[in-house]
Amino acid sequence: ADDWILWNGSSTSITTFVSPQPVEATDDAFWDQFWADTATSVQDVFALVPAAEIRAVREESPSNLATLCYKAVEKLVQGAESGCHTEKERQIVLNCCRLLTRILPYIFEDPDWRGFFWSTVPGAGRGGGDEDDENARPLAESLLLAVTDLLFCPDFTVQSHRRSTVDTAEDIHSIDSCEYIWEAGVGFAHSPQPNYIHDLNRTELLKLLLTCFSEAMYLPPSSDSSNTNPWVQFFCSTENRHALPLFTSLLNVVCAYDPVGYGIPYNHLLFSDYREPLVEEAAQVLIVTLDYDSSTSSSPTVDGTTTGTAMDDVDPPGPDNLFVNYLSRIHREEDFQFILKGVARLLSNPLVQTYLPNSAKKIQFHQELLVLFWKLCDFNKKFLFFVLKSSDVLDILVPILYFLNDARADQSRVGLMHIGVFILLLLSGERNFGVRLNKPYSVRVPMDIPVFTGTHADLLIIVFHKIITSGHQRLQPLFDCLLTIVVNVSPYLKSLSMVAANKLLHLLEAFSTTWFLFSAVQNHHLVFFLLEVFNNIIQYQFDGNSNLVYAVIRKRNVFHQLANLPTDSQSIQKGLQRKKKTSEPISRTNSQDGVSMEGSRPAAPAEPGTLKTSLVATPGIDKLTEKSQVSEDGTMRSLEPEASQLSPEGNPPAALSDGEPWSGEASHSWRDRRRLSSASSSGQWTPTPDWVMSWKSKLPLQTIMRLLQVLVPQVEKICIDKGLTDESEILKFLQHGTLVGLLPVPHPILIRKYQANSGTAMWFRTYMWGVIYLRNVDPPIWYDTDVKLFEIQRV
């Protein structure tokens, strides 16, 4: 029996209709009950059509479900054809839209139904109403084309350009939708009058589009890049005549949005903002359409131009995605400025502190914005260079550091931590980013980090130190990435503050303890990274960095211990024993933590009961990056992977999505996992003298040892001669000192640049759909359906 709960047109009374046998598609009186002209909301539809009943109809009366979907799509197609001129037509379109949004996830979760929308329906021909099946469109295509037409339907979703009466209303087929782009910005100068009814209708249609694209959630993660989403593929193809105006509308609506509005405090409590739900939906649809593995394609070239448009490629490389193509071809400076300003304004919004708490509206879609920013930089290299050329890049950096610092204790936001770090890794591969970091940091964003006076580089190092020393254990796989970013920018840092210099030395001290070095096959890499940071600063920026040089002199025993690291079996065993006594050496607060900033709150773990989605593991740092050498004139050339000094034992760093803690006794289980993940292991990895020797002999200590050899006696002599105990005098001496001719020849600057790969493309897909799943709770579109792309867990 089919227990469909229906609402009938005459009143809002609800009748339960039980149908033991298939209902004929021609029985309009029956089907019309589903979209009769009663005003319902999407929340009503979700309440009135329970999940159990959709599944019951799917199992017991499949032909009725098939007919319902077909008839609902037919109504959307009719609405698009007619241009929705009457209130009744609009109501029918919206009700069909809501009903399909409700039903689609239950069709996707059943593998037997998944092909249903790609089957053809007799009579729905490409050429109109002919019965020629050769020509029939799959139901999915009819649905997508109808929705895109409806998104540019005058007086329904866009402002009509005519003072229309019904007779002279614009014909939906003759209008040029490029004249109806929703918002001024990229490629469009006219800003239409805001109309909240249009915003609401667009939001409902975009919700349906997003639901169509969400078939991806019901397939397990696979790194096979040919696994394209057929819904997105068709939607972004030349079959969609509205592809360009729609891409432009979505991008402009997101980048033009200003949540603070006219700046009247508390205005968001007085007036509903109809734009925000539309902007969120637009951002989500945009990032899903841009889900494309750039590592397998040669479409966008290095400078961001394409090898031709998707239209004139006989055999286009990779999927022919117009949205990716349009994004990669944006090139006007004013367009870049508009996008960058918009994204920076929205990312900074949660940080905006006013004298009146909660007086400014806080947006919640910063994760979607970060994915969008990533896609912009990944697909359009001209945009990336534009971002790095202006100091506006710091308006992106500060919010990212704020989110990283704020989310470090919260296991449900581990995906946010990853994407923030990925973006910084991508930016750090370019020299300009390192140079920009020297700008003094004066905006005081309330973060629970020590107060310091310095540059954006200091802020970056202090936040990274905080993540490593007081983040939760699942951030372990990010340590390589965090330190790679610091290595990449280190040759350009003109003067580190004392606070940041001490943080770097504190990390070296913690990572170079014998128990940490010997307890996992990858741990010594972190020491190599840190030594490379010190070498870069000493060799390229010695003059302005007396704070760092002083910190190195004060902690010289750490370097001596590294140089004299024991390599015999007995000492190795003894080093491993030591960790039982020490608990959490990394969290020692001996590094002048000082007072936290005013108005800051400590990072809080997730509330119990918070839902989170799982993520696939990210590739190791060697797969994420490729080495480039900076030559005299500042250009870069790629290096062969063999030149890697960081992997002496030849094992690629393991990519675990969740390492165990590595302090105290708990590090046993973590070590066991890391041991198993080592390529050389046969299940049992133990440190051997040969293994320790293999990398100890490569520790790049010469520069630092030479510096200590020259400067320590001079500093000691000053202290004895002048009876000095005052830091400032020693710093003054170091400021005027020089090591010209005394240090080894500077090594070439090595930069590890992010390189696109299928692993991160897959990671972005699971992360993005996880965010969309968790953010769509009203109505809960995918909640309690059988999602396969990720697991849903409670914290």
PyMOL commands that set and color helices and strands:
alter all, ss='L'
color gray80, all
select helices_A, chain A and resi 28-35+42-48+51-60+62-82+87-108+116-118+133-135+139-150+177-180+196-218+230-235+243-256+267-270+275-289+294-296+322-329+333-351+366-379+381-389+393-407+411-428+431-436+456-470+473-492+498-511+514-518+524-540+546-554+556-563+569-581+585-587+621-624+641-643+664-677+689-696+702-722+727-736+758-775
alter helices_A, ss='H'
color red, helices_A
select strands_A, chain A and resi 2-7+14-19+120-125+136-138+611-613+625-630+636-638+749-754+792-794
alter strands_A, ss='S'
color yellow, strands_A
deselect
rebuild
show_as cartoon
